[in-house]
Amino acid sequence: MFSVKKNLIAVAFAFSSVFMAFSGEFRDEIFFDFGIGAGGARYGDSSTRDMISEVPDSHQIVLNTNAVFLYPLEKRIFVTGGFDTVFDICWGGGESVFLWDYSFTVGFRFYPNLAGICFDVDYALGRRTDFYDFEIEEDGVVTSVDGSESTSWGNGFIIGLAYDFSYHTDSIAPEISFNWKHMPRGGSSDNYLNLNIRLKI
């Protein structure tokens, strides 16, 4: 827990230092960005993959949501900070597994002056909490397993490519974003690929 607090303090200090460093430079309005989408997940830990495979005749959906604010450093460079979460829901045969990945993020968004194309690079501090309810049969004995557990906090990153239809305009328009989220979990790493629709206001 101490290391998590230390990381949060370091990120907050770096964030505030950037704000102060550019406080006398370019000034424009702050934006808020909200996104929702779907994607896929690949878990590095075999026990997590085995837990999902225990659900019979399963259906699975992976949803991604995020919310960030954007502080302009220059017309094409923004500092970003916010929250990103991935919901992996697997169910079937009266059994279910729900994996919830959540992260605090801080990073940058760049517009290379190619129409509305932009790039996101974010540091992510987060963990995953798993909720499960399924049955295991061993030697003819069926055992119900239900509960929840969380991974330790880890340091990862999110890299994204998007097209912002509102760029160079004063109107509100959607953004289409594709991102890769990489989150280490001790001896393994989780990877998520997501396609989102975002709205910047």
C-alpha positions, 0 to 999 in steps of 0.5 A, spaced: 500 500 500 505 504 501 508 503 494 501 505 491 501 511 495 508 513 493 506 512 486 500 516 486 504 522 490 509 522 484 504 522 479 501 528 482 507 532 483 509 530 476 502 533 473 502 539 477 509 541 475 507 540 468 501 545 469 506 550 473 511 550 467 506 551 462 502 556 466 504 562 462 504 559 455 498 557 451 492 557 454 485 554 451 479 551 454 480 544 458 476 539 455 473 532 458 473 526 454 468 520 455 468 513 451 465 507 451 467 501 447 468 493 446 474 489 445 478 483 447 482 480 453 488 476 453 490 474 460 497 472 462 496 468 468 494 461 466 489 460 472 485 466 470 484 463 463 482 456 467 477 460 471 474 463 465 474 456 461 470 453 467 464 456 465 460 451 461 457 454 454 459 460 455 458 467 452 463 473 453 463 480 452 469 485 454 467 492 455 471 498 455 469 505 458 474 511 460 473 518 462 479 523 462 480 531 462 485 534 457 489 540 459 492 544 453 500 545 453 499 547 446 494 547 440 496 540 438 499 537 445 494 536 451 496 533 458 491 528 460 488 525 466 483 520 468 480 513 469 480 507 465 476 500 466 475 494 462 469 489 464 470 482 462 463 478 463 463 471 462 456 467 463 453 460 461 449 454 464 448 458 471 455 460 472 459 466 471 466 470 471 466 477 472 473 480 471 474 488 472 480 491 471 481 499 473 486 504 472 488 511 474 491 514 468 496 520 466 499 522 459 499 526 453 495 526 447 498 529 440 495 532 434 500 531 428 496 536 424 494 530 420 486 532 419 483 529 426 488 524 427 491 523 434 495 519 439 494 517 446 500 515 451 498 514 458 501 511 464 496 507 468 496 505 475 491 499 476 489 492 478 484 487 477 478 484 481 475 478 479 468 475 481 466 468 480 460 463 481 461 456 478 462 449 480 468 444 479 467 437 479 472 432 482 472 424 482 464 425 482 464 430 487 461 437 485 463 443 489 461 450 488 466 456 488 464 463 489 467 469 491 472 475 489 479 476 489 484 482 487 490 482 484 496 487 487 496 494 484 501 494 478 504 499 473 502 499 466 501 503 459 495 505 454 497 507 447 491 509 443 490 512 435 484 516 434 480 520 429 477 526 432 471 529 428 471 535 432 478 537 431 479 544 427 471 545 429 467 548 434 462 543 434 461 537 438 462 531 434 464 523 436 471 520 436 473 513 434 479 510 438 483 504 438 487 502 444 492 497 447 492 496 454 498 493 457 497 491 465 503 487 468 500 482 474 506 480 478 509 474 474 504 475 468 501 481 464 494 482 461 493 485 455 486 488 452 485 491 445 479 496 445 475 500 440 471 506 442 467 511 441 468 517 445 465 524 445 469 530 447 466 536 451 
